[in-house]
Amino acid sequence: MTAVRVGVVGVGHLGYHHARIYHELPEADLIGVADPDPDRADKAARDFAAKALPDVESLLEAGIDAASIVAPTAAHAPLTKLLLSAGVDVLVEKPIASTVEEAQTMVEAAESQGRILQVGHVERFNGAVTALIKAIQKPRFIECHRLSPYSGRSQEVSVVYDLMIHDLEILQALEPSPVSSIDAVGVPVFSEAEDIANVRLRFASGCVANLTCSRVSMEKLRKIRIFESDAYVSTNYSEQEVLVYRKQPGPLPPGASPMDMISVEPLAVNRGEPLRNELAAFLSCVHARTRPVVTGEDGMAALQLAQSIVGAIREQQ
């Protein structure tokens, strides 16, 4: 297999790790990194044997087949369309764009150019989430918690776009029916936008989901719990662990505790670094010209739902 000639646009906190993993993957040939901060570009280039370049145009001149865009969200649409128009396949970090309208132009550009557009919803490549999605048949109630200490990053956008959007994309993979109602609340703490948010979603199928996210928590927590008619499934993203609690068939024996009738089964999980799994999957799509796990349309749908939630929060203010 010929290595994909790849570049990284933006080598800040997350983009640095995109460059690291591309450097380590045999399927990739890291050609260059582009960043307006020359010190950041130089460091990533030195660490990972690539060229340090000032902009995307220079990256294109160096000759690349694919690229990760890990720039600020406001730059996603113009950078993505520039790369797509040059015949480059793109993995753009989440959220896909600042607005649904921008996302639509990105999806259309990928289609018209016949290029791959993958959106970096990295939790979909967490082994626990992969196992969870395969195990769930018909969810009735879903509860998500995503809490983290304040990092100071992405403080210009709502925590819904920053953190909750991960769970919204997973939620739409688990429950594809339309959302019929939204009840949401959020408050800023250190930022101008919401730092804490909670939403209750009802789907046309009757499934209800309750999501809470915070970037001002004293603890880190990333969990999703799903109730089906005959099972309760608990997933810990951080530990990459999925436990299925299921009522055993048959009547309760005389004198037995109902809890004795519940079996607990851990699901097999392919553990590994989710970002590495994501980038390897992207390179595989580039080679095979196959549909990504998280398409531009998927990223746009998650953004649309996030935008509706933020709108519902701010209508109350």
Beta strands, then each sheet from edge to edge (+ up, - down):
strand 1: 4-9
strand 2: 28-34
strand 3: 51-53
strand 4: 66-69
strand 5: 89-93
strand 6: 117-120
strand 7: 141-147
strand 8: 179-187
strand 9: 196-203
strand 10: 208-214
strand 11: 221-227
strand 12: 231-236
strand 13: 241-247
strand 14: 262-266
sheet 1: 3+ 2+ 1+ 4+ 5+ 6+
sheet 2: 8+ 9- 10+ 7+ 11- 12+ 13- 14+
end
